[in-house]
Amino acid sequence: MTQLCEEGSRLYTSALSTGRIARSDTDTAPCLIEFALLHPDPDDPDWLRPVPPAVALAQRLNPIEREIAEHRRLSVELAEVFEPFMALSTVATTSSDSITVLEGSERINGALNLATSQCQTELVTVQPSDRISETSLLQGLERDRPLIERGVKIRSLYQHTARYNPEKLAYAAQLSDGKIEYRTIDELVERLIIVDGTVAFIPVREDHKIALELRQPGLVRYLMKVFEYLWDRAVPMSAGGPYEVDAEGITEIQHSIAKLLVEGHVDEAIARRLGMNVRTCRAHIAKLAQALGSGSRAQLGYLIAQSGILNKNGPLPEPDGRR
């Protein structure tokens, strides 16, 4: 308790002025007793005399000061215990700037714009397919153009479904001058941007409202290796391979769908993983069923497994042999 009640303050002031106060007057101000501001008059028990303010203050402060002194002693002891480990901690831990949480589109875009404006050698991106508007593509073009003019190399990885998007094809055509390269692959998990192999950006949530800016060298090197792994397995955008029909009438994207069907994924999950809408996915499944002579979904999975199409060099049985 650090506050005197209003009546207690009035009575204590009166007691200091007159030298004493009747005991009966304090019944309405118990705070006077709690603060030990009065003591019995040795000459008359019906009266109380005030404790001098300096004495009363010292009585209140002494326990606090003793507690503070004890905490100071403990803090010194703890500092001595941990002092030998502090130097080791400086070497073993990363700086607080290695991983930065970016919340909100404005802050994310600001960090991306700053990093790309400082890019000197290479920008790599992984862009899972979605319904990107022409406006977004043009904004990306304007952001990339200064990099190209500075001689920065750009490599962007999309899903095969990007080949169905004329806007993306037009975007790629505008930048096909040897300084920027696009490739596609069947499956991508999430977006990734790496600048000069030193700073990476990855989303935290599906709505892309929170992202991480990574500057820890080990993490960025790992993400760069992931990108190179995907890049080596991707097909240049200029090639028509992913949608060309092979000798058995099966496209590469249908090979990818067949693999996921055999693994037990439903249409919605397959479409999501391959970056296409469910209707397109089901159209590919129907073409697979026609090519394999399947009359049902259950039979289709069996025929895919038996046909050898999951091995691109494997044989595809004749229709009569499949039934």
Backbone bond lengths (Angstrom), bond angles and torsions (degrees), N, CA, C in turn:
res aa  C-N    CA-C-N  psi(-1)  N-CA   C-N-CA  omega(-1)  CA-C   N-CA-C  phi
1 M - - - 1.470 - - 1.524 109.99 -
2 T 1.327 117.76 126.77 1.469 121.72 -176.97 1.523 112.78 -121.15
3 Q 1.333 118.92 -2.44 1.461 121.97 -177.60 1.526 110.39 -118.83
4 L 1.344 116.40 133.50 1.469 121.33 171.13 1.522 109.31 -80.24
5 C 1.339 115.76 142.56 1.456 118.27 174.14 1.536 108.84 -67.81
6 E 1.319 114.93 157.86 1.465 119.33 -175.66 1.525 112.39 -58.25
7 E 1.335 117.39 -43.69 1.465 120.86 179.95 1.511 110.59 -66.92
8 G 1.348 116.78 -36.59 1.456 120.22 178.51 1.510 112.29 -63.54
9 S 1.332 115.95 -41.02 1.469 119.88 178.11 1.524 111.07 -62.45
10 R 1.336 116.42 -40.93 1.468 119.71 -179.13 1.524 110.76 -65.66
11 L 1.336 116.74 -44.70 1.470 120.51 -177.36 1.527 111.27 -69.20
12 Y 1.328 117.65 -38.25 1.473 120.14 179.88 1.529 109.64 -65.78
13 T 1.346 116.37 -39.35 1.471 119.79 176.67 1.523 110.57 -61.82
14 S 1.334 115.43 -42.65 1.470 119.43 178.67 1.518 111.33 -64.38
15 A 1.327 117.45 -40.84 1.474 121.02 -178.87 1.519 110.65 -64.91
16 L 1.338 116.67 -39.66 1.466 119.58 178.73 1.527 110.62 -65.81
17 S 1.332 116.01 -33.65 1.471 119.56 -179.05 1.524 112.18 -74.42
18 T 1.325 117.68 -41.22 1.469 121.55 -174.13 1.522 112.87 -97.37
19 G 1.306 116.82 -15.98 1.472 120.36 179.19 1.515 113.32 95.51
20 R 1.327 118.83 -18.06 1.465 121.23 177.25 1.522 109.52 -162.51
21 I 1.356 115.00 168.56 1.468 120.73 -179.73 1.515 108.06 -148.09
22 A 1.317 116.00 145.46 1.457 119.83 -178.99 1.539 109.99 -65.09
23 R 1.347 115.52 137.80 1.464 120.54 -179.45 1.531 111.29 -58.56
24 S 1.356 115.33 -37.66 1.464 119.09 -177.18 1.520 112.34 -64.61
25 D 1.347 117.63 -24.02 1.465 120.56 -179.06 1.530 112.71 -72.09
26 T 1.340 117.00 -18.61 1.460 120.07 -175.05 1.530 113.66 -88.18
27 D 1.347 116.12 -0.96 1.464 118.17 -177.37 1.530 112.12 -61.20
28 T 1.327 115.94 -27.86 1.477 119.88 -177.91 1.527 112.05 -92.11
29 A 1.333 117.07 3.88 1.474 119.87 -177.96 1.532 110.00 -136.82
30 P 1.335 117.84 71.45 1.481 120.53 -179.15 1.525 112.91 -63.44
31 C 1.335 117.25 -17.88 1.462 119.04 -179.02 1.517 111.98 -64.10
32 L 1.342 116.97 -25.03 1.466 119.83 178.02 1.522 110.94 -62.58
33 I 1.332 116.46 -39.42 1.460 120.83 178.84 1.519 110.25 -72.51
34 E 1.341 116.62 -40.18 1.461 120.76 -179.67 1.520 111.28 -61.89
35 F 1.331 116.86 -35.32 1.461 120.79 178.65 1.534 112.39 -87.70
36 A 1.329 115.78 -1.62 1.472 121.03 -178.93 1.522 111.65 53.27
37 L 1.335 115.53 46.43 1.455 120.79 -177.89 1.526 112.82 -91.85
38 L 1.324 116.37 -7.48 1.461 120.39 179.98 1.521 109.52 -130.28
39 H 1.297 116.47 151.03 1.470 120.48 174.02 1.533 108.36 -139.15
40 P 1.325 117.74 155.37 1.474 120.30 -175.53 1.532 112.15 -61.07
41 D 1.308 113.94 142.49 1.472 120.31 173.54 1.523 107.70 -76.07
42 P 1.343 118.83 118.88 1.467 120.22 -176.89 1.534 113.39 -63.77
43 D 1.341 117.42 -21.41 1.459 120.40 -178.76 1.518 112.71 -88.72
44 D 1.331 117.41 -21.20 1.471 119.95 -176.44 1.522 108.44 -153.38
45 P 1.338 118.96 108.34 1.466 121.85 -176.60 1.522 114.23 -65.28
46 D 1.330 118.02 -13.89 1.462 119.82 178.51 1.527 112.78 -80.57
47 W 1.315 115.57 -4.06 1.464 119.95 -178.96 1.535 110.65 -121.52
48 L 1.328 114.11 155.98 1.465 121.37 177.88 1.519 109.63 -125.12
49 R 1.323 116.16 141.64 1.463 120.73 178.61 1.540 109.57 -106.47
50 P 1.323 118.23 146.32 1.474 121.00 -179.07 1.532 112.15 -75.66
51 V 1.315 115.86 141.38 1.470 121.35 171.01 1.522 106.92 -79.77
52 P 1.323 119.26 132.34 1.466 120.17 179.70 1.527 111.14 -54.12
53 P 1.340 117.98 140.81 1.475 120.85 -177.15 1.528 113.55 -55.36
54 A 1.346 116.90 -40.15 1.467 119.18 -179.00 1.520 111.14 -63.14
55 V 1.352 115.87 -39.18 1.462 119.80 178.94 1.536 110.31 -68.87
56 A 1.348 115.84 -42.87 1.459 119.81 179.95 1.535 110.99 -62.51
57 L 1.344 116.10 -41.66 1.461 120.02 179.15 1.526 110.91 -63.43
58 A 1.337 116.46 -43.14 1.463 119.60 179.96 1.522 111.12 -62.34
59 Q 1.338 115.85 -39.74 1.459 119.33 178.86 1.531 111.91 -62.39
60 R 1.344 116.35 -34.76 1.460 120.39 179.15 1.530 112.04 -77.13
61 L 1.350 116.22 -35.17 1.454 119.90 -175.04 1.524 113.46 -81.13
62 N 1.303 117.85 -31.76 1.469 119.99 -173.84 1.535 113.23 -55.28
63 P 1.328 119.21 -48.12 1.474 117.78 179.07 1.538 112.82 -62.31
64 I 1.347 115.71 -36.55 1.463 119.57 179.64 1.520 110.57 -65.79
65 E 1.347 115.56 -43.99 1.461 119.68 -179.75 1.523 111.34 -65.11
66 R 1.340 116.38 -37.36 1.463 118.67 177.10 1.528 110.70 -63.84
67 E 1.352 116.37 -39.59 1.466 120.15 179.05 1.527 110.90 -66.46
68 I 1.346 116.40 -41.06 1.463 120.40 177.96 1.528 110.48 -61.82
69 A 1.337 115.59 -43.84 1.462 119.65 179.70 1.524 111.29 -62.04
70 E 1.327 115.89 -37.57 1.469 119.60 179.40 1.536 110.21 -67.49
71 H 1.341 116.85 -40.95 1.464 119.60 177.88 1.534 111.13 -65.07
72 R 1.330 116.55 -38.13 1.465 119.45 177.63 1.522 110.51 -63.14
73 R 1.325 116.30 -41.13 1.465 120.14 179.51 1.528 109.89 -62.63
74 L 1.345 115.82 -43.52 1.461 119.64 179.48 1.528 111.78 -64.77
75 S 1.347 116.81 -38.02 1.463 119.81 -179.71 1.525 111.22 -65.86
76 V 1.335 116.13 -37.69 1.468 119.93 177.31 1.522 110.12 -64.43
77 E 1.332 116.61 -43.58 1.466 120.77 179.96 1.533 110.68 -63.27
78 L 1.349 117.13 -42.39 1.461 120.23 179.16 1.526 111.56 -65.06
79 A 1.324 116.22 -40.47 1.464 120.07 178.22 1.525 110.92 -61.26
80 E 1.342 116.46 -39.83 1.459 120.02 178.33 1.520 111.82 -66.50
81 V 1.349 116.58 -34.59 1.466 120.42 179.52 1.521 111.13 -67.52
82 F 1.354 116.57 -43.12 1.453 120.27 -174.07 1.527 113.94 -90.29
83 E 1.322 117.59 -11.75 1.463 120.90 -176.55 1.527 113.29 -55.40
84 P 1.352 120.72 -41.78 1.476 120.11 -179.65 1.526 113.56 -62.94
85 F 1.368 116.79 -23.02 1.462 119.35 -176.28 1.527 113.11 -92.30
86 M 1.330 117.31 -11.20 1.454 120.15 -174.04 1.529 111.84 -63.93
87 A 1.329 117.08 -42.46 1.462 120.44 -179.90 1.516 110.82 -63.83
88 L 1.342 116.29 -39.95 1.463 120.33 178.32 1.517 110.30 -64.22
89 S 1.336 117.13 -39.51 1.462 121.41 -178.77 1.509 111.29 -62.95
90 T 1.336 117.71 -35.81 1.458 121.55 -179.47 1.517 111.18 -63.19
91 V 1.334 116.36 -34.99 1.459 120.95 -179.41 1.515 111.49 -80.85
92 A 1.335 116.27 -38.68 1.464 120.39 -169.68 1.521 113.88 -81.69
93 T 1.328 118.18 -25.60 1.461 120.12 -175.12 1.515 110.96 -100.86
94 T 1.322 115.51 155.01 1.454 120.83 177.40 1.519 109.41 -86.79
95 S 1.315 115.58 163.61 1.459 119.09 179.57 1.521 109.84 -73.93
96 S 1.340 115.53 160.28 1.456 120.52 -178.30 1.519 111.69 -67.95
97 D 1.352 116.67 -14.83 1.454 119.91 -179.47 1.528 112.62 -87.18
98 S 1.347 118.48 -2.44 1.457 120.95 -176.05 1.515 111.78 -66.79
99 I 1.336 117.52 -35.73 1.454 122.24 179.21 1.526 108.20 -129.60
100 T 1.315 116.73 117.72 1.459 122.00 -178.82 1.525 109.36 -118.27
101 V 1.340 116.26 129.39 1.454 121.38 177.24 1.525 108.55 -87.04
102 L 1.332 116.84 123.25 1.460 122.43 179.55 1.519 108.34 -109.48
103 E 1.319 116.77 118.77 1.463 121.03 -177.57 1.518 110.07 -115.44
104 G 1.321 115.69 128.25 1.459 121.25 179.15 1.519 111.84 96.59
105 S 1.326 116.19 143.42 1.467 121.45 -176.28 1.526 112.21 -60.17
106 E 1.329 116.45 -38.30 1.469 119.49 -177.38 1.523 111.16 -63.30
107 R 1.334 116.11 -45.22 1.461 119.11 -178.69 1.529 111.12 -70.06
108 I 1.343 116.64 -39.55 1.463 120.08 178.94 1.525 110.27 -61.84
109 N 1.351 116.36 -49.54 1.462 119.93 -179.26 1.520 111.71 -63.86
110 G 1.336 116.03 -35.33 1.462 119.04 178.21 1.518 112.08 -63.40
111 A 1.334 116.13 -43.37 1.471 120.30 179.11 1.528 110.74 -66.85
112 L 1.341 116.71 -40.85 1.465 120.64 178.18 1.528 111.31 -63.10
113 N 1.323 116.17 -45.30 1.467 120.29 -179.30 1.523 111.26 -62.76
114 L 1.331 116.36 -40.24 1.458 119.73 178.96 1.519 110.69 -64.61
115 A 1.335 116.39 -46.25 1.464 119.90 -178.13 1.523 111.20 -64.06
116 T 1.339 117.29 -43.71 1.466 119.25 -178.51 1.532 111.76 -70.57
117 S 1.321 116.91 -30.78 1.473 119.12 177.68 1.520 111.33 -66.74
118 Q 1.324 116.60 -23.71 1.461 121.34 179.43 1.527 112.49 -96.64
119 C 1.325 117.10 0.15 1.464 121.76 -177.72 1.533 110.21 -65.69
120 Q 1.335 116.12 134.34 1.459 120.55 -176.61 1.516 114.16 -117.48
121 T 1.351 117.84 -28.94 1.463 119.29 -173.18 1.525 113.77 -120.91
122 E 1.348 118.57 -53.73 1.460 119.45 -173.94 1.517 111.74 -152.28
123 L 1.319 114.57 140.64 1.460 122.76 173.32 1.525 107.48 -121.01
124 V 1.342 116.82 124.39 1.469 119.83 176.81 1.517 108.33 -120.13
125 T 1.334 115.50 142.47 1.458 120.05 -178.93 1.519 110.24 -138.33
126 V 1.313 114.99 147.84 1.456 122.99 170.87 1.522 106.15 -116.90
127 Q 1.326 116.59 122.44 1.457 121.04 -173.86 1.522 110.42 -127.73
128 P 1.338 118.82 91.88 1.466 119.75 175.13 1.520 110.58 -56.62
129 S 1.308 116.53 142.58 1.467 121.00 -173.35 1.515 111.68 -67.94
130 D 1.309 115.87 140.23 1.462 123.21 171.46 1.516 107.55 -156.99
131 R 1.303 116.67 -175.60 1.464 120.43 -176.88 1.534 109.64 -86.73
132 I 1.328 115.53 76.85 1.456 120.74 179.78 1.528 109.06 -78.66
133 S 1.312 116.28 133.09 1.465 120.41 -177.99 1.518 110.89 -78.34
134 E 1.331 114.48 162.01 1.472 119.90 177.48 1.520 110.12 -61.22
135 T 1.330 117.28 -36.17 1.468 120.57 178.55 1.518 110.91 -60.11
136 S 1.336 116.88 -44.98 1.461 120.82 179.59 1.517 110.77 -62.35
137 L 1.333 116.61 -40.44 1.457 120.00 179.69 1.523 111.18 -64.01
138 L 1.321 116.82 -42.75 1.457 120.26 179.27 1.518 111.18 -65.26
139 Q 1.340 116.51 -37.39 1.461 119.74 176.63 1.528 110.41 -63.46
140 G 1.343 115.76 -40.13 1.456 119.57 176.78 1.517 111.59 -63.82
141 L 1.327 116.14 -39.78 1.460 120.50 177.87 1.527 110.93 -60.30
142 E 1.322 116.72 -45.36 1.461 120.37 -179.82 1.524 111.65 -65.55
143 R 1.333 116.67 -34.64 1.462 119.81 178.39 1.521 111.42 -69.84
144 D 1.348 117.08 -37.36 1.460 121.30 -177.07 1.525 112.89 -79.00
145 R 1.340 117.46 -28.61 1.459 120.20 -173.35 1.534 112.82 -56.26
146 P 1.346 120.55 -47.11 1.473 118.82 178.41 1.520 112.91 -60.43
147 L 1.327 117.10 -32.57 1.459 119.81 178.37 1.522 110.48 -64.82
148 I 1.333 116.08 -44.58 1.467 120.95 -179.71 1.520 110.15 -63.02
149 E 1.335 116.28 -40.95 1.458 120.16 179.43 1.525 111.96 -63.92
150 R 1.347 116.53 -27.45 1.465 120.50 176.56 1.526 112.25 -84.89
151 G 1.332 117.07 -1.10 1.455 119.94 179.75 1.511 114.43 87.10
152 V 1.344 117.05 13.04 1.453 120.84 178.78 1.526 110.06 -73.37
153 K 1.319 117.20 134.20 1.459 122.22 176.78 1.525 109.09 -84.07
154 I 1.325 117.07 135.95 1.462 121.85 -179.71 1.523 108.90 -123.71
155 R 1.334 115.55 129.02 1.463 121.15 174.29 1.527 108.11 -125.26
156 S 1.331 116.27 124.79 1.462 120.73 -178.81 1.527 109.37 -124.89
157 L 1.319 114.58 136.26 1.458 121.78 -176.93 1.523 109.36 -115.20
158 Y 1.341 116.02 121.68 1.455 122.23 177.78 1.530 109.32 -116.95
159 Q 1.331 115.17 174.84 1.455 119.68 170.94 1.526 109.65 -86.81
160 H 1.345 115.81 160.67 1.462 120.33 -178.42 1.526 111.91 -55.44
161 T 1.332 116.63 -29.88 1.461 119.32 -177.34 1.522 112.49 -64.81
162 A 1.319 117.97 -15.65 1.462 120.43 176.61 1.526 111.01 -62.77
163 R 1.330 116.30 -23.41 1.461 120.42 -179.59 1.525 111.77 -68.71
164 Y 1.344 116.59 -17.99 1.455 120.45 176.79 1.520 111.46 -84.49
165 N 1.331 116.92 -9.12 1.458 121.40 -174.60 1.522 109.52 -97.10
166 P 1.317 119.32 105.17 1.472 121.08 -177.41 1.519 112.28 -62.99
167 E 1.331 117.85 -28.90 1.458 120.25 178.87 1.522 110.18 -63.54
168 K 1.351 115.91 -43.84 1.465 119.19 179.72 1.528 110.97 -67.20
169 L 1.324 116.47 -37.64 1.459 119.34 177.85 1.524 110.74 -63.46
170 A 1.340 116.03 -41.25 1.460 119.95 178.26 1.525 110.28 -65.79
171 Y 1.315 115.93 -39.79 1.460 121.00 178.14 1.527 110.03 -60.92
172 A 1.346 115.84 -45.64 1.467 120.41 179.77 1.521 110.71 -62.32
173 A 1.355 116.40 -39.94 1.461 120.38 -177.54 1.531 111.57 -63.55
174 Q 1.322 117.05 -35.62 1.460 120.46 -179.01 1.521 112.25 -66.16
175 L 1.313 116.84 -23.28 1.456 120.32 -175.18 1.530 112.86 -114.13
176 S 1.318 117.45 11.87 1.469 120.26 -176.17 1.523 110.59 -82.94
177 D 1.328 116.26 67.77 1.462 120.28 -179.00 1.524 111.15 -117.75
178 G 1.322 116.98 18.54 1.459 120.32 177.92 1.509 114.44 92.33
179 K 1.337 117.56 -15.82 1.462 119.80 179.64 1.522 112.72 -96.21
180 I 1.325 115.22 -7.26 1.454 118.73 179.22 1.525 108.05 -136.02
181 E 1.326 116.14 138.82 1.460 120.13 -175.29 1.518 109.71 -134.40
182 Y 1.328 115.34 135.56 1.455 121.76 178.62 1.526 109.36 -117.12
183 R 1.304 114.94 138.61 1.459 120.70 172.58 1.524 108.81 -135.01
184 T 1.327 115.36 160.13 1.465 119.88 178.28 1.521 109.76 -128.82
185 I 1.320 114.56 153.90 1.461 122.86 179.63 1.521 107.42 -143.45
186 D 1.329 117.28 163.64 1.465 118.16 -174.15 1.517 112.74 -70.48
187 E 1.337 118.73 -47.92 1.467 121.03 -175.34 1.523 111.21 -122.58
188 L 1.330 115.41 137.97 1.458 123.00 170.65 1.517 107.39 -135.67
189 V 1.318 116.48 147.09 1.460 119.93 -175.19 1.521 111.31 -91.71
190 E 1.324 117.78 -58.56 1.465 120.92 -175.29 1.520 110.73 -147.04
191 R 1.320 114.93 168.75 1.453 120.49 178.31 1.522 111.10 -69.69
192 L 1.321 114.18 150.63 1.460 121.01 178.37 1.516 107.92 -153.19
193 I 1.324 116.66 133.77 1.462 122.38 174.93 1.519 107.58 -131.18
194 I 1.335 116.37 128.23 1.465 120.84 178.56 1.521 108.31 -127.24
195 V 1.323 116.35 128.12 1.460 122.85 -177.20 1.524 109.36 -110.42
196 D 1.327 115.86 118.82 1.475 122.29 176.51 1.528 112.97 55.33
197 G 1.309 117.87 21.02 1.458 120.57 179.99 1.518 114.02 65.09
198 T 1.352 116.70 17.20 1.466 119.58 -176.68 1.526 113.66 -122.50
199 V 1.335 117.84 -24.31 1.462 121.00 -179.83 1.522 108.44 -137.52
200 A 1.332 115.40 133.93 1.468 120.76 -177.88 1.517 109.37 -126.24
201 F 1.331 115.36 150.79 1.460 122.08 177.23 1.530 108.46 -124.99
202 I 1.339 116.05 129.93 1.458 121.00 176.81 1.531 108.17 -135.83
203 P 1.335 117.90 146.47 1.468 119.95 177.89 1.516 111.00 -77.18
204 V 1.337 115.38 154.91 1.459 121.14 177.36 1.520 110.83 -103.85
205 R 1.350 115.81 -37.16 1.461 120.44 -178.38 1.514 110.09 -119.14
206 E 1.338 114.95 159.91 1.458 120.03 -178.55 1.520 112.36 -64.20
207 D 1.346 117.60 -28.97 1.463 119.52 179.77 1.527 112.46 -81.46
208 H 1.337 117.04 -0.05 1.462 123.24 176.11 1.528 112.65 60.09
209 K 1.328 117.36 26.30 1.462 121.04 177.80 1.526 111.91 -87.53
210 I 1.320 116.93 -13.57 1.464 121.33 176.80 1.526 107.88 -131.66
211 A 1.322 116.82 132.98 1.459 121.65 179.46 1.522 109.55 -135.53
212 L 1.327 115.16 163.78 1.463 121.36 175.86 1.527 108.93 -112.14
213 E 1.328 115.47 134.17 1.457 121.65 170.81 1.527 106.71 -101.87
214 L 1.316 116.56 116.36 1.465 121.85 -173.23 1.524 109.92 -108.46
215 R 1.308 116.37 125.90 1.465 121.76 176.71 1.529 111.34 -125.12
216 Q 1.332 116.85 5.83 1.459 120.26 177.16 1.535 107.67 -72.53
217 P 1.333 118.31 119.39 1.477 120.79 -172.17 1.522 114.14 -54.83
218 G 1.332 117.87 -41.71 1.460 120.26 -179.49 1.514 112.58 -62.91
219 L 1.335 117.18 -42.63 1.460 120.98 178.93 1.527 111.47 -65.25
220 V 1.333 116.21 -43.57 1.461 119.67 -178.57 1.530 110.26 -66.00
221 R 1.333 117.49 -39.56 1.472 119.90 177.57 1.523 111.04 -62.08
222 Y 1.331 116.09 -40.79 1.462 120.23 179.36 1.533 110.77 -62.68
223 L 1.335 116.98 -46.00 1.464 120.70 179.85 1.521 110.99 -64.78
224 M 1.330 116.52 -33.80 1.460 119.74 177.84 1.527 110.65 -66.59
225 K 1.318 117.57 -37.42 1.465 121.08 176.98 1.525 110.85 -66.27
226 V 1.336 116.17 -37.57 1.468 119.70 176.38 1.531 109.87 -61.81
227 F 1.322 115.65 -44.37 1.465 119.31 178.82 1.527 110.90 -60.69
228 E 1.328 117.69 -46.83 1.464 120.74 -178.51 1.528 111.02 -62.96
229 Y 1.326 117.03 -35.49 1.466 121.03 177.66 1.532 109.92 -62.07
230 L 1.328 116.61 -46.23 1.466 120.52 178.78 1.529 111.06 -68.25
231 W 1.319 116.43 -39.73 1.461 121.25 -177.15 1.529 111.00 -62.45
232 D 1.312 117.52 -41.76 1.463 121.25 -179.30 1.524 112.31 -64.95
233 R 1.335 117.10 -23.89 1.461 121.62 -178.17 1.525 112.45 -99.29
234 A 1.329 116.37 -0.83 1.467 120.70 -177.37 1.524 111.01 -90.13
235 V 1.338 115.51 166.57 1.465 123.01 -177.82 1.529 109.01 -111.05
236 P 1.335 118.93 131.14 1.468 120.04 177.46 1.521 111.33 -54.07
237 M 1.312 116.26 142.71 1.463 120.75 -177.75 1.529 111.25 -59.36
238 S 1.326 116.83 -30.17 1.463 120.03 -178.09 1.517 112.48 -71.86
239 A 1.339 116.79 -17.21 1.465 119.82 -179.31 1.514 109.78 -84.90
240 G 1.316 116.59 150.27 1.457 120.47 -179.30 1.511 113.00 -100.36
241 G 1.331 117.29 7.15 1.453 122.18 -172.23 1.508 117.45 -51.10
242 P 1.325 119.93 -48.31 1.460 119.92 -173.08 1.517 114.45 -59.70
243 Y 1.345 117.80 -24.76 1.453 118.71 -177.64 1.530 112.78 -116.42
244 E 1.327 115.93 5.98 1.450 118.17 174.56 1.525 109.44 -76.60
245 V 1.303 115.87 143.73 1.461 120.73 -179.17 1.522 109.20 -84.85
246 D 1.353 116.15 129.36 1.456 119.49 178.31 1.524 110.55 -80.82
247 A 1.325 115.81 -174.10 1.466 120.33 -175.28 1.516 112.48 -61.72
248 E 1.330 116.70 -24.49 1.461 120.44 -178.60 1.528 112.12 -95.04
249 G 1.326 117.59 3.76 1.455 120.27 179.50 1.509 114.26 81.34
250 I 1.334 118.06 19.00 1.472 122.59 -177.70 1.523 108.86 -114.36
251 T 1.316 117.55 127.54 1.465 121.22 176.86 1.519 109.80 -83.90
252 E 1.334 114.77 165.20 1.463 119.08 -179.99 1.524 111.17 -63.12
253 I 1.334 116.97 -39.04 1.458 118.81 179.93 1.526 110.17 -64.42
254 Q 1.321 116.22 -33.34 1.467 119.34 177.43 1.527 111.17 -71.77
255 H 1.335 116.78 -31.03 1.463 119.50 171.82 1.530 109.94 -60.32
256 S 1.342 115.68 -43.12 1.471 119.76 179.83 1.524 110.56 -63.57
257 I 1.332 116.61 -41.93 1.469 120.71 178.76 1.521 110.18 -64.45
258 A 1.332 116.34 -41.95 1.464 120.28 179.86 1.527 110.68 -60.11
259 K 1.308 116.82 -42.28 1.465 120.73 179.39 1.522 111.14 -60.64
260 L 1.328 116.67 -43.94 1.462 120.24 -179.00 1.522 111.69 -71.18
261 L 1.335 116.90 -32.43 1.461 120.08 176.25 1.519 110.67 -63.02
262 V 1.323 116.15 -45.08 1.460 120.56 179.70 1.523 110.93 -63.88
263 E 1.330 116.53 -31.70 1.471 119.93 178.20 1.524 112.15 -74.72
264 G 1.349 117.20 -7.80 1.454 120.31 174.50 1.511 115.77 97.20
265 H 1.337 118.68 11.90 1.461 121.11 -178.80 1.528 110.87 -77.44
266 V 1.329 115.89 144.53 1.462 121.20 176.75 1.527 109.18 -81.52
267 D 1.336 116.58 167.79 1.466 121.64 -175.59 1.525 112.22 -55.54
268 E 1.337 116.39 -44.57 1.467 120.26 -176.53 1.532 110.88 -62.38
269 A 1.327 116.19 -42.14 1.469 120.01 -179.78 1.522 110.82 -67.24
270 I 1.333 117.40 -39.81 1.465 120.75 178.64 1.524 110.26 -63.27
271 A 1.332 116.23 -46.17 1.466 120.27 179.68 1.520 111.24 -59.53
272 R 1.332 116.06 -42.96 1.467 120.03 -179.52 1.522 111.51 -63.67
273 R 1.317 116.49 -43.16 1.461 120.18 -177.15 1.520 112.16 -70.08
274 L 1.322 117.07 -30.41 1.460 120.24 -178.32 1.520 112.74 -97.44
275 G 1.330 117.73 1.33 1.460 121.07 174.58 1.508 114.16 71.88
276 M 1.324 117.87 36.38 1.464 121.02 178.50 1.517 109.14 -130.92
277 N 1.332 116.81 165.36 1.460 117.90 176.32 1.531 109.85 -80.06
278 V 1.310 115.79 162.69 1.459 121.17 -173.57 1.531 110.93 -63.78
279 R 1.339 116.78 -36.62 1.472 119.88 -179.11 1.525 110.51 -61.89
280 T 1.353 116.55 -44.80 1.466 119.77 178.56 1.517 110.92 -63.34
281 C 1.314 115.87 -41.33 1.464 120.54 178.84 1.526 110.65 -59.09
282 R 1.319 116.59 -46.02 1.467 120.15 -178.80 1.534 111.53 -67.34
283 A 1.329 116.93 -30.27 1.465 119.46 176.15 1.525 110.03 -65.42
284 H 1.343 117.10 -40.95 1.459 120.70 177.06 1.529 110.69 -65.17
285 I 1.326 116.39 -40.03 1.466 119.84 178.98 1.530 110.55 -62.90
286 A 1.335 116.01 -39.03 1.464 119.85 178.22 1.528 111.05 -63.84
287 K 1.357 116.61 -38.92 1.468 119.99 178.13 1.523 110.98 -67.37
288 L 1.342 115.98 -36.68 1.461 119.94 175.61 1.530 110.41 -61.36
289 A 1.329 114.40 -46.86 1.464 119.32 -178.79 1.535 110.65 -61.24
290 Q 1.333 116.39 -38.86 1.459 119.99 179.61 1.524 110.48 -67.06
291 A 1.351 116.28 -42.71 1.457 119.84 -178.49 1.517 112.17 -65.51
292 L 1.326 116.14 -32.86 1.468 120.28 -177.66 1.521 112.75 -95.09
293 G 1.327 117.09 -4.25 1.450 120.25 -179.97 1.513 113.54 71.14
294 S 1.328 116.51 34.19 1.466 120.75 -177.67 1.521 110.75 -88.73
295 G 1.331 115.94 139.35 1.460 120.28 178.47 1.506 113.45 -103.56
296 S 1.359 118.65 -5.28 1.463 121.13 -179.24 1.523 109.35 -153.74
297 R 1.327 114.59 163.20 1.464 119.97 179.92 1.532 110.73 -64.29
298 A 1.312 117.16 -41.77 1.462 120.46 180.00 1.525 110.35 -63.38
299 Q 1.336 116.38 -42.62 1.459 119.85 179.71 1.527 110.93 -66.85
300 L 1.343 116.76 -33.60 1.460 120.75 -179.19 1.531 110.89 -60.57
301 G 1.331 116.82 -45.50 1.453 119.25 179.03 1.513 112.14 -60.07
302 Y 1.342 115.98 -40.63 1.465 120.40 179.70 1.528 110.53 -66.03
303 L 1.328 116.40 -43.80 1.462 120.26 -177.93 1.525 111.55 -67.18
304 I 1.336 116.79 -36.80 1.473 119.48 176.65 1.519 109.66 -60.45
305 A 1.338 116.15 -46.25 1.458 120.12 -178.15 1.522 111.70 -64.41
306 Q 1.332 116.56 -35.64 1.463 120.61 -176.35 1.531 113.50 -85.05
307 S 1.329 116.92 -20.94 1.464 119.97 -170.88 1.515 114.31 -75.98
308 G 1.319 116.82 -27.05 1.457 119.48 -175.83 1.507 113.75 88.00
309 I 1.332 119.11 6.17 1.474 119.69 -177.52 1.524 112.22 -72.65
310 L 1.327 116.51 -19.17 1.462 117.30 177.78 1.516 111.10 -68.29
311 N 1.333 115.65 -22.39 1.454 121.03 168.05 1.510 106.07 -97.44
312 K 1.329 117.58 110.27 1.465 120.07 -171.14 1.516 113.06 -58.82
313 N 1.316 116.24 -23.27 1.452 118.91 178.22 1.522 112.04 -94.31
314 G 1.331 116.30 0.40 1.449 119.65 -176.67 1.515 111.71 -79.29
315 P 1.335 116.94 163.29 1.459 121.15 -177.15 1.516 112.05 -77.21
316 L 1.270 116.60 153.73 1.456 122.95 173.00 1.520 107.75 -113.02
317 P 1.346 119.80 113.34 1.460 121.34 -176.27 1.525 111.30 -60.64
318 E 1.315 114.97 153.95 1.455 120.61 175.62 1.517 110.35 -66.48
319 P 1.334 118.90 153.32 1.450 121.60 -177.89 1.515 112.90 -53.45
320 D 1.354 117.78 -41.29 1.447 119.33 -178.23 1.513 111.78 -63.46
321 G 1.330 116.25 -32.09 1.453 119.16 -179.08 1.507 113.15 -78.48
322 R 1.345 116.34 -12.27 1.461 118.33 -177.37 1.501 111.16 -89.07
323 R 1.289 117.89 -25.66 1.455 120.12 -173.71 1.516 111.15 -82.40
